[in-house]
Amino acid sequence: MNQFQKVSLFVLRVSLGWMFLYAGITKVLNPGWSAAGFLNSAKTFPAFYHWFASPGLLPVTNFMNEWGLLVLGISLILGLYIRWTAPFGILLMALYYFPGLQFPYPNVNSFLVDDHIIYILGLLVLMSSRADKFWSLGKR
């Protein structure tokens, strides 16, 4: 891998990491935050997303969402355990994608592909390129 590719992957890793870290921090630090509104307004697979918002499961859903984003962000920024955390980030982004989807429009300005799909692709690139092997604490 040449230097430009390494720098590009490093910038991608840190910028995605910051985005996930910030999203997690803002949720963890906001005691009033809940995924319930997002889940209950699902247009695709509404029964599935309403189940995540059910009273018995919502605290777990909120915890996994908040701390999953935070841990994924830290993992990417530090370059640690990316091959383990990226699949969970991909799953989380896929779960974010479907509630707003009115096929084939994930939102009013997109056709099939929205930001969640781009995040999934970025995580796949980082995971498959072994981006944790340079300029990271995961370097061996």
Secondary structure, 3 states (H helix, E strand, C coil): CCHHHHHHHHHHHHHHHHHHHHHHHHHHCCCCCCCHHHHHCCCCCHHHHHHHCCCCCHHHHHHHHHHHHHHHHHHHHHCCCHHHHHHHHHHHHHHHHCCCCECCECCCCCCCCCHHHHHHHHHHHHHHCCHHHCCCCCCC
